[in-house]
């Protein structure tokens, strides 16, 4: 099973709860982050860590994404962290 499909299935029940539009947006952002993680070499959730998130923020800075948009990305990545039951929280954008 591909990493994207694994994440999609892991977030299926989560996406069905709460504000559907917000969850759909966050899920799209999660998938964008997962594509970045796959390009970086991650093939499973255990291979995604803080360095992957930091590299993602560096890429975002090169694209001149606003801080507010970066916080939307961070909230989605943080939700993914919770779903994956990772300790702590992912690094925040700077």
Secondary structure, DSSP 8 states (H G I E B T S, - for coil): --HHHHHHHHTHHHHTSS-HHHHHHHHHHHHHHHHHHHHTT--SGGG--HHHHHHHHHHHHHTT--HHHHHHHHHHHHHHHHHTT-SS------
